[in-house]
Amino acid sequence: MAGQEIVAGKGADVDEKDFREIIDLGEIEDAGKPEGQDGERQDDYEEVCVLCHRPESKAGRLITLAKGICICSECMQKTMDTIQGKDIDYGKMPDFSKMPNISFLNLADLQNMIPQRQKVKKKKEKEEKTESLDIRQIPPPHKIKASLDEYVIGQEQAKKVISVAVYNHYKRVATNTMDEIEIEKSNMLMIGPTGSGKTYLVKTLARLLDVPLAIADATSLTEAGYIGDDIESVVSKLLAAADNDVEKAERGIIFIDEIDKIAKKKDTHHRDVSGESVQQGMLKLLEGAEVEVPVGANSKNAMVPLATVNTKNILFICGGAFPDLEKVIKERLNKKSSIGFQADLKDKYDKEKDLFSRVTVEDIRNFGMIPEFIGRLPVIFTLDSLTQEMLVRILKEPKNAILKQYQKLLALDEVKLSFEDEALEAIALKALEKDTGARALRSIIEDFMLDIMYEIPKDDNIGEVTITREYIEHTGGPRIVTRGVLALPDDTSG
């Protein structure tokens, strides 16, 4: 019966014995258990009912039909009720000869209807649960900052704040059940101009801590029932990053970028489904609540199972450029005195570079963020605008600096690549003119390195290439040394 289609109706050749073989839990208990590529059974995962999408831990013991399709007892009973009618004697087996001409759904068609069968990882038993996070294994803030210094240039205050906040957060997770004192979450809001390293800072932090990280874009989030991603989709991305392991996901980090795009609109005559409504929907996630999220999809309407994730121990980091926040800060600073002998000039703060450092909660609220949302992000810090000196350091100092990447590419062709200090200053100056932060560095280097990367493989005699300031400013060319010239100093030394 394992490979047959179950069909009930007139002329169906199914007797009582065959029916018992189909629904007998004892005989088909292990019939459809998933197996790995090496043939080992994946007992860490539980099956899901294809009709109600509930896992085995919620729906109870599942009935495994042909082709590994599982169905819970409630859905099976409802199907039998539909076929038999209202007058049901549950003490007797159904008489298939008296059933109307109604057939079950073809199992092969049902399997094809499911886009991609996802499996939910079983939660460990409480008695077997051990302390998975040890306080002594959490790196202290100074070590976290030292690790960030190897990849992120500048932003000393931001690295210091985020190191302390992350350290306190994971201490809170580790000591969650220690005593009756409950430590509040240290969710963060980072404000900084574009290209200052907000996303890169969070990516580096998650890689150093070896925790699952989900990066979501707030611009795609809308209120439930409208076209776009639901608010719970950010938790679904974290669950996917944790390989559908709920316990691992509940200790992860969610970074929501472009958070300034969900600010409350000035026009309040229309329903703000992608602004204030999203902020209100995110309140329960930031505070900590159990939410049901689809496994492997962004929408609950898909035929995928649902998993319950508790966001109590998930660290939320929100970041945004807040492009018009400078005007709000200037307006507040110029409010003090606008007339009289000691009046401040209106253009006093126009040329101030680090105006973001003067931001207050009042400024963020005037920008369009609701007070309830700001209150759930207690750690607020800003990132500095990049200067020419910082851009030069970004080019050459980090472990994965852009110049080191190109030097490695040319080293594979046995060519040495070097840059003059004046050339790096010229690159940084061009990046400042574009006003897009560190993102401009890559586009500038790609521009002048195109011809070099194209011509070098043609000539095997090229041994060294030096990028000069004249080449960056298009007033000259790079300095190229052939391999024969490289050997001359060794021959004449002595």
N, C-alpha and C positions, 0 to 999 in steps of 0.2 A: 504493500500500500504506500510505501514511501515515495514512489515516483508517479503515482496515479493522481488524476484530477478528481476532486470530490464534486459530484454532480448529483443533485436530488431532484426528482420530478417524475413524470410519467415515463415508465419504461426504464428507470434507472436500476441497474443490476447491482444493488447494494443491499446486503442482508444485515441482520442484527450483529452477526459475528464480525463482519467487516467494519461496521460502525464502531464497535467496541475497540477494535484494533486502532481506529483513527484517534479516538478521544481518550484511550487508556493512558493515564499519565505515567504509570509504572513502566510501560513498554517503550514510550517515546521520550523519556526524560532527557536522555543525552543524544537524541537523534540529530538535533540541529545546532549543537554547541559549536561556536566559531573556533577555527583552528588557524594557527599561524602558518607562515610560509614553510617552516621546518616541520610541520605536522604536530607541534605541541599545542595543547589546549590553552586558550587564553581565559583562564578562570578569573582573571582580574576584572573582566568586563561582564556586564549583565545584558540580557536580551531585552528588547523593547516590543510592546504590542504594536502591530502594524496599523491598527484601527484607532485606538485612543492615544497612542504614543507614550504610554506610561511605562517606566522601567519595571523590572521584575520586583524590585524592592518596594514599590508602591502598589502595583496591581496584584501582587501575589504570584503564585506559581503559574507559569505560562504553559500553554499547550503548543507544542511544536508540530506544525503540519509539514507538508512536502516542500521541498526546495528551501528548507531552513527558515520558513516563515513562522513567526510566533504570534499567538493571539491569547489574550487573557480569558479567564473563565466567564467574566461578565459579558464581554463582547461575543463570545461563543454562544452564551445563553440567549442574548438578544437576537442573534441570528437565527437560532432554533425557534424562538418565539415568533419571529416574523414568518418563518416558513410554515410552522404548524398552525398558527392562528391563536385565538384567545383561550379556547378550551384545552388546557394542557394538564396532563397528569404526569407530574415529575417523577412518580414512582415507576413508570413504565417507559420502555424504550419507544421512540417515535416510530409510527407506521409509515414507511416511506411510500407505500402504495396509495395512501389517502392524502398525500400532500399535493398541493396545487402545482401547476406547472411552473415552478420557480426554481432556479438553479443557483448554486453558489457562484461566487466570482471565481473566474479562472485564476488559479494560483500563479500561473506563469505571467498572466497579464498584471496581477497584483504586484508581482515582483518587479515588473518593468515600470510600473507606475511610480515606484519609489526612486527619487533621483539618485540618492547615494545613502545607503544604509549606514547610519552612524550608531555607535555603541557607547553607552555611558559606563564610565569606570566605576566599579563598586566602591562604596565607602567602607573603610576599615571598621571592624567591630570596636566598640568602645573599650572592651576589656583588653583588646590587643593594641589599642592606640598608645603609642609611646610619645615621649617629648621629642618632637621633630625639630624644634628650634631651640638651641642652647644659647644662653646669654653669653657664655664665654666664647662662642663662635662668631658673635657679631663683631665686626671690626669697629673700633672706636672712631670718633669723628676725625681725629687728626690723620688716621690711616686712610680713611675714605677720601679725605681732601688730597692727601699725598698721591693717591692713585688717580684722582681726577686731574691733578696738576700735570701728569704725564701726557694727557690727551687734550686738555682744555687750557688755552692760554688766556691769562687775565681773569676777569670776573671773580676776584678773590672773595668779595663779600657774598656773592651768590653761591659759590662753592662751599663757603663756611656755613651758610644758613641751611643749604640742602643736606650737608653732611650731618649736622646736628639733628635736623628733622627726621631724616631716615633712621638714624641711630635710635632716637627716642621712639619712633614708630615700631621698630622691630623689637625693642625692649618691651613695649606694650603688648606685642603679640606673644612674646615668650612668657610674660608674667600675667597672662590674661586671667588665670584662675588661681593666682597666688593668694589674694586676700580680697576683702570687700571693697578696697579702694579701686575704682575704675578710672583708668587714664583715658583722656579724650584723644581722638584721632588728630594727627598733625598733617592734614591735607594742605597742599601748597598752591599758591597762585604766583606765577612768575610773569613779570612784565618786562618787556625789552623790545627794542627795535628789531626789524627784520634782519636776519643774518647775524645776530649776536650770539647764537649758539644755544638756544633754548632746547630744541629737539635733540641736538647732539649731546647736550649735557645729560639729559634723561637716558638716552641710549647708552652712553658710557657708564652711567650709574647702574643700570640694570645688568649690563654685561659684567661689571665688577662684582656685584652682589650675587650673580647667578640666580636670579629670580625671573619668573615669566613677566613679560612686558607686552602691553597692548597699546598701540598708538592709534588714536581715533581722531577724526576731524569733526569739529563741532558744526561745520557748515552743512553737513549732510543730515544732521539730526532734526527731526520734526516731531510734533506732538502725535501721540498714538491715533491712528485712523487716517493720517494724511500720507501722501506720497513722500517717501524718504525712509531713512533708517529710524527705527524706534530707539528710544533712549537706552533700553536694555541691551542694544546691540554692542555697546562698548564692553559690557561684561561677557558677551558671547565671544568677542575677539580675544579676550583674555583667557577664556576657557579653551579656545583653540590653540593659543600659544602654550598652554600648559598640557597639551596632548589629551584634552578632555578629562584631566584629573581635577576633580572639584577641590580636593583638599590643597593641592598645589596652587590652584588658581586663587584660592581665598587668601593667599599670602603674597600675591603679586602686586604689580604696579600698573596703573592705568594712567596714561598721559593723554589728555584731551587738548589738542592744539586748536588754534584759531578760536579760543574761547570768547574773544571780544566780538565775534560775529553773531553771537546769540544775545547781544545787548538789547534792551527794550527799545523798540522803535519810538521815535518822537510822535508819529501819527498814531493816536490811540483809538481812532474811529473804527479800525478793522481788527479782526482777530489775529494776534501775533503768534502764528503756529510754529514759527522757527526762531522765535526770540524769547520773550518772557515765558511762554509755555514750556519751552525746553528747560529753562532755568528751574521752573517749579517742578518739572518732572525729575530733575536730577537731584532734588533735595534728599529724597529717600536713599538714593545710591550713596551720596556723600556722607550721610549720617550713619548708615548701616542698616540694611534690611535684607530679607530673604526674597530673592527675585527668581522667577522661572525664566530661563533663557533657552533658546533653541540650540541644539548641538550641531554645529557645522553649517549653520545658516543664520541670516540676519532677520528673518521674518518668522513669526510663530505660525503663519498660515501654511508653511511648507510641511510636507509629510516627514518630519524629523522629530526625534524624541526631545523632550524637555528635561533640563537638569536644574535643580534648585541650588543657587549659589548665594552664600551669605557675604555681603559686602562690608561686614563690620571690620575686618582686618585687611581690607584692600586699601592701599595707599593711592589716593587720587592726586595727580599733579596737573594743574591747568595752566596753560600758557597762551599768551597772545601778544600781538604787537601793539594793540590799542592805538591806532594811528592818530586819532584826534584827541587823545588824552592830554597832550601838551597844551592845547587850547583851554581845556578845563582847568589845568593846574595854573596857567597864566592868569585866567580870569579870577581864580581864588586869591592868588598872590597880589594881584593889582587891586583887589577890593579894599585893601587896608586903607589906602589913602589915594585919592585921585585928584584932589584940589588942595591948594594951600602951599605954603613955603616948603613943607617937608613931603610933598607929594612924590610918589614914585612915577617914573616915566613909563608910558605904556609899552615901549619897546625895550624895557630894561632886561627882560628875560628872553628876548628873541634869539640871542646868540648863545645862550647857555646850553651846553651840550648835554650835561647830565641832569636834565630837567625831570626825568623819570624818578630820580632819587628823592624828590620832594613830594611824591605821591602819597595821598592819605586815603583812608577808607571813604571819606566823603567824596573825594574826586572819582573814585571807582563807582560810587552810587550815582553820582551825577552823570557819569558816562552812560549808564543804562543798566547796570547790574543791580538786581533786587537785593535788599538788605538780608533776606533769609539765605540767599546764595553766598553772599560775602561772609556771613557769619560761620558758614561751614568750611571756609578756607582760612583758618586762623593764621597761617604762615604766609605772609606776603613779602616778596622781595623783588628787586629790579636788577636788570642786567645793564651794564654800561655800554654806551656806543663805542664801536671799535675805532681806535686811533691809527695813525700811520705806523707807529712803532709796534702796536699790537698786531697789525696785519703782517708786518715783516716777520715777527716771531711766529705767527700762525703758519707762515710759508715753510719754515725750516725747523722749528723746535719740536712739535708733537711727534709721537712715535710713528704715526701714519701721516706725516706731513705730505703736502702735495708735491714738494720738490723731491722728497725721498721716493715717492711713487714713480716719478719720471726717471729718476736716477736708476731705479731698479729695472725699469723697462729697457733703458738703453744698455744697462749692464748685461742683459741677456744677449745683446748684439755685440758684447765686448767693447763697448764705447763708454768712456767716462764723461759724465755730464756735470758741469759746475756752473755756479752763478756768481757774478760779481755783486758786492754789496750795493753798489749804485743801481744795478738792475733790479734788485729786490725792492729798493725804495721807489723806483719808477713804477713797478707793478702795484705796490701799495697805494701810490698816488692815483693811479688810474682807477683802482677799486673804490677809493673814496669818492671820486667824481661820479661813479655810477650809483652810489648811495643805496646799495643792496647788501652791505655787510660783507661777511666772508664768502658769500656765494659768488661774488664777482671775481674772486681770485681764480677760481677754476676756469671760468669762461675766458679770462684774459690769457692765462697760460695756454689753454687749448688753442687760442688764436695764433700766438707766435710759435708754438711748438709744432704746428701742423706741417710746415715745410721741412723742418728738421727731421721729424719722424718719417716723412715721406722720402727724403733724399738719402738718409744714412744707410738704409739697407742696400742702396745701389752700389756704394763704394765700400769695399772691404778695407781700404787703406786708412779710413778715418779712425783715429784712436781716441780723440778727446774733443769735446765741444764745450765752449765757454759762452754763456749768454751775457751780453754786454748791455749797458744802458742805451747805447746807440741803436741796438737792434730792437729794444723795446719801444723806443721813440720813433722808429722807422727812419732813422738818419744814418744807419750803417748796418752791418751784418754781424753774425756771431763769429767768434774766433775759433777756427778749426785747426787742429794739429793732427798731422798724419802719423802713422805708426813709426815711420823711419825717423822723423824728427824727434819722436819721443825717445828713441834709443841713442841719440847723439850725446846727451849729457853723460850717460853711462860710459860711452866710449872715450870721451875726452876727459873724464874725471881722473884724477891721479896725477 
